[in-house]
Amino acid sequence: MKLGIVGLPNVGKSTLFNSLTLAGAEAANYPFCTIDPNVGIAAVPDPRLGPLEAMYSAAKVTPAVIEFVDIAGLVKGASQGEGLGNKFLSHIREVDAIVHVVRCFEDEGVLRDSPTDPVSDIEIINTELILSDLEALERLIAKTAKAARADKALAADLAVMERLKAALERGELARTVEFSPEERSAVDSFNLLTGKPVLYAANVAEGDLADSAGNAHVAAVTNLARGEGSEVFTVCAKIEAEIADMPEEDKLMFLTDLGVSESGLSKLIAAGYKLLGLISFLTAGPKEVRAWTIKRGLRAPQAAGKIHTDFERGFIRAEIVSYDDLMERGSFGAAKDAGLVRLEGKEYVVRDGDVVLFRFNV
């Protein structure tokens, strides 16, 4: 999973990136301090890995990971070259989803041209993405229209492009326009910025973090997100930065004292998995215990291919036991004796928490 972190200058974007990845991107109270897209990797917290490590006395534990790309703060006019311009809009096209950080706190020490208004901030970013998409779509329409003279099969794609262009001109986002499944597949192939799934990170003050509703600003963002099918999670980038280097036990204690049960990273991952339809299956043995992220609905051979392409090509079957059944029985052998280990073939759809041993021919 590759997520691009975007937002207007001084909303806490790079501070959040730093705390999530410990990558040390520069964070300062002025625009464009992130001159290049910083890339960092964060492990996906998974409470199932520790017990599996103990059960198998595993030499190595490898969690699933998320790649974050910290993209420079956009400003009004970015699609026309304002600020650092289109250079950074192109980086958004490379990610699976967008984490849009919006300022939902008041702080006179943060440089701002206007009062806190997260909905207005979102609209500024969305407008720039729409304008960039329109420019890209117009080029694609011209190219496709020319090719459609010789290939009538392209007429359907051209019709979708024209409908999409009209919607963008009305200020609609590509991800909110209704299309048939076949048409949606074509829209996805255009790789438009406004077609990317979005997670809104409502950056709140410490005092609002324990309140599930956040504050009035968070409520406004939640209402907007609901209308476009996006996810929202609250986070305090300042707190995330303070706990980033803490041992896990100290971090949990600190959050508990604040009345919070999970970190911003955990909230982001849960929202990201839900939005993108992701699950994790597990492999376990003395050499390594590992979590693998896949799309929900993936069949066993394709899941095996996430480990190695040879596993998919030579797939024979999979031995599968649910994590809960394995923990209840205390060992793979005991689970097998109890009839809880199943042999599944090529049509089996892998489930979240499946502990899998793939059998394959080389």
FIZA-758667 format. One line per 10 residues: number of its first residue (from 1); for each residue x, y, z of C-alpha. Coordinates in steps of 0.001 Angstrom, whole numbers, plus 500000, padded with zeros to 6 digits. Last residue first. Example, Ala and Ser with C-alpha at 12.3 -4.5 7.8 and 13.67 -1.06 7.14 Angstrom:
<recs>
2) 513670 498940 507140 | 512300 495500 507800 .
</recs>
This chain:
<recs>
362) 508794 474434 491144 | 505613 472642 492147 | 503518 474177 494926 | 502146 473718 498421 | 501292 476917 500314 | 501146 477018 504106 | 498653 479617 505280 | 497599 481211 508556 | 494303 482905 507662 | 493802 486100 509658 .
352) 491847 487952 506967 | 490373 485478 504521 | 491776 483936 501323 | 489199 483025 498665 | 489560 479341 497723 | 489104 478648 494017 | 492596 477245 493421 | 492391 474584 496107 | 492003 474377 499884 | 493166 471756 502376 .
342) 491800 472696 505791 | 493427 472669 509216 | 490755 472666 511946 | 490271 468885 512013 | 491176 468636 515697 | 494369 466717 514858 | 495306 469588 512504 | 494784 472186 515232 | 496941 470105 517577 | 499688 469881 514962 .
332) 499566 473600 514210 | 500004 474391 517885 | 498187 475887 520868 | 494661 474738 520070 | 493013 478109 520794 | 495837 480012 519096 | 495489 477977 515902 | 491702 478322 515894 | 491979 482106 516293 | 494613 482395 513547 .
322) 492438 480475 511104 | 493987 477335 509646 | 494935 476823 506032 | 496908 474250 504072 | 497032 475512 500494 | 496931 473588 497235 | 498915 472864 494066 | 500265 476281 492993 | 503155 476075 490509 | 502577 479396 488747 .
312) 501380 481151 491902 | 504218 479969 494136 | 506747 480694 491373 | 505570 484332 491374 | 506740 484643 494962 | 505095 485772 498210 | 502394 487881 496555 | 501959 485017 494096 | 500641 482860 496914 | 497769 485328 497292 .
302) 497092 484943 493559 | 497025 481146 493906 | 494737 481326 496994 | 492037 483592 495563 | 491854 487335 496229 | 488509 488592 497557 | 489946 491263 499848 | 493063 492761 498278 | 496318 491542 499795 | 498691 492465 502620 .
292) 501100 489787 503849 | 502076 489253 507492 | 505191 487241 508356 | 506542 484756 510867 | 509978 483534 509848 | 512489 480711 510105 | 510677 478558 512673 | 507402 478770 510736 | 504467 481074 510089 | 502698 482657 507132 .
282) 499922 485150 507718 | 497057 486718 505775 | 496294 490421 505856 | 493237 492224 504475 | 492662 495141 502099 | 489505 496715 500679 | 491129 500047 499801 | 488935 502168 502090 | 488821 499611 504901 | 492576 498929 504835 .
272) 493287 502658 504765 | 490934 503444 507651 | 492481 500723 509812 | 495981 501816 508785 | 495283 505480 509540 | 493820 504706 512948 | 496798 502512 513845 | 499207 505234 512686 | 497327 507849 514717 | 497870 505772 517826 .
262) 495259 503758 519658 | 493197 503777 522859 | 493145 507496 523651 | 492181 508936 527035 | 495309 511075 527212 | 496707 508912 530006 | 495959 505898 527796 | 498022 507448 524998 | 501037 507839 527291 | 500677 504299 528615 .
252) 500433 502896 525085 | 503570 504800 524033 | 505456 503704 527137 | 504687 500058 526352 | 505635 500442 522665 | 508997 502072 523393 | 508891 505809 522609 | 510488 507319 519505 | 507235 508326 517779 | 505479 509374 520988 .
242) 506125 513127 520788 | 505670 513327 517006 | 502322 511543 517242 | 501299 514053 519917 | 502034 517018 517631 | 500345 515302 514681 | 497136 515012 516678 | 494996 512570 514747 | 491355 512142 513871 | 490287 509698 511169 .
232) 488092 510246 508139 | 487182 507897 505260 | 485876 508852 501803 | 482583 508012 500109 | 482073 511476 498588 | 479176 512677 500702 | 480496 511018 503847 | 483767 512891 503422 | 482017 516273 503482 | 480092 515414 506646 .
222) 483237 514084 508302 | 485140 517260 507401 | 482420 519426 508954 | 482327 517261 512080 | 486106 517532 512378 | 485866 521340 512299 | 483106 521304 514924 | 485276 519272 517275 | 486713 515755 517639 | 483615 513522 517547 .
212) 485532 510657 519164 | 486706 513033 521899 | 490107 511860 523171 | 492005 513935 520591 | 490231 517244 521219 | 492526 518472 524006 | 495662 517564 522053 | 494663 519827 519163 | 493266 518251 516017 | 494652 517134 512636 .
202) 491709 515640 510739 | 493399 513110 508477 | 491053 512694 505520 | 491571 509400 503703 | 491018 509639 499957 | 490571 507075 497165 | 492166 508303 493915 | 489826 509302 491090 | 490436 513010 491687 | 494077 512542 490644 .
192) 493141 510735 487443 | 494723 507408 486549 | 492887 507079 483194 | 492732 503310 483781 | 490425 503894 486749 | 487930 505604 484440 | 487944 502572 482119 | 487253 500206 485011 | 484500 502560 486160 | 482897 502256 482707 .
182) 482793 498476 482991 | 481441 498617 486553 | 478777 501153 485438 | 479518 504782 486248 | 478438 507256 488928 | 480721 510262 489455 | 482126 510529 492989 | 485633 509186 492281 | 486103 511583 489352 | 485459 514595 491578 .
172) 482699 517044 490663 | 483382 520733 490003 | 480920 521070 487117 | 483873 521046 484705 | 484904 517752 486291 | 481488 516291 485497 | 481631 517435 481867 | 485102 515905 481490 | 483862 512636 482944 | 480993 512424 480499 .
162) 483407 513160 477606 | 485898 510579 478836 | 483194 507925 479163 | 482069 508618 475585 | 485671 508288 474365 | 486015 504941 476097 | 482879 503694 474331 | 484099 504993 470946 | 487424 503175 471302 | 485987 500012 469735 .
152) 485505 502015 466498 | 489249 501791 465802 | 490381 503848 462791 | 488540 507059 463579 | 488799 506173 467273 | 492565 506883 467212 | 491991 510599 466588 | 489298 510807 469241 | 491580 508929 471662 | 494449 511433 471338 .
142) 492199 514481 471652 | 490344 512907 474578 | 493622 512050 476349 | 494907 515615 476019 | 491620 516957 477373 | 491768 514430 480215 | 495226 515582 481352 | 494164 519247 481439 | 490907 518378 483140 | 492743 516263 485701 .
132) 495043 519173 486609 | 492053 521477 487015 | 490283 518888 489166 | 493358 518396 491363 | 493695 522163 491857 | 490010 522457 492731 | 490276 519543 495163 | 493159 521230 497020 | 491253 524502 497388 | 488035 522652 498299 .
122) 489823 520786 501073 | 491069 524059 502561 | 487537 525526 502398 | 486241 522473 504254 | 489068 522750 506789 | 488301 526375 507728 | 490803 527768 510230 | 491019 531536 509727 | 492918 532959 506715 | 496452 533654 505456 .
112) 498016 531253 507954 | 501367 531007 509755 | 501021 528803 512815 | 501626 530514 516161 | 497998 531615 516446 | 496991 527981 516837 | 493424 526755 516336 | 492875 523119 515392 | 491179 521192 512576 | 493913 521579 509966 .
102) 493437 519112 507127 | 495772 516291 506118 | 494683 514540 502923 | 495978 510973 502876 | 495698 510015 499221 | 495385 506464 497899 | 497232 503971 495715 | 500076 506382 494912 | 501885 507235 491648 | 499434 509866 490387 .
92) 500124 511951 493487 | 503723 512496 492360 | 502489 514308 489238 | 500779 516944 491392 | 504192 517671 492863 | 505789 518989 489692 | 502543 520685 488711 | 503301 523799 490712 | 505946 524569 493293 | 504010 527587 494457 .
82) 501800 528531 491526 | 502332 526525 488329 | 498845 526562 486845 | 497742 523389 488662 | 499252 524868 491836 | 496984 527916 491610 | 495807 527739 495226 | 498571 526087 497199 | 499997 522580 497529 | 502287 521571 500357 .
72) 505056 519264 499150 | 504250 515547 498913 | 505224 513184 501743 | 505154 509710 500201 | 504273 506928 502622 | 504933 503239 502019 | 502941 500857 504189 | 504403 497651 505553 | 503305 494126 506481 | 505158 492804 509490 .
62) 508263 490605 509302 | 509220 488522 512329 | 512480 486547 512321 | 514010 483585 514125 | 510595 482160 514927 | 510111 480256 518164 | 507012 478858 516411 | 504484 479605 519166 | 506354 482671 520421 | 506530 484269 516976 .
52) 502871 483391 516391 | 501930 485123 519647 | 503871 488247 518607 | 502557 488374 515021 | 498857 488380 515878 | 498915 491876 517410 | 499503 493405 513949 | 500912 496943 513726 | 501596 497726 510043 | 505249 498731 509758 .
42) 505958 502187 508360 | 508111 502998 505321 | 509189 506471 504297 | 509429 508496 501102 | 510069 512207 500981 | 508742 513967 497896 | 511314 516665 497189 | 511243 520297 498363 | 509432 519624 501610 | 509924 523047 503197 .
32) 507491 524323 500567 | 505518 526657 502827 | 506732 527944 506200 | 506539 526690 509783 | 509128 523983 509439 | 509305 520218 509094 | 512265 518551 507385 | 511689 514890 506699 | 513169 512748 509461 | 512128 509305 508235 .
22) 510608 508268 511559 | 507813 506832 509397 | 504590 507818 511099 | 506069 510607 513212 | 507869 512221 510313 | 504826 512024 508043 | 502644 513646 510696 | 505096 516518 511109 | 505258 516778 507309 | 501504 517276 507035 .
12) 500871 519440 510090 | 498521 521936 508372 | 501303 524439 507655 | 501132 524418 503851 | 497967 522970 502280 | 497600 519210 502277 | 498991 515999 500843 | 500287 512652 502138 | 500587 510054 499365 | 499879 506471 500375 .
2) 501452 503326 498907 | 500000 500000 500000 .
</recs>
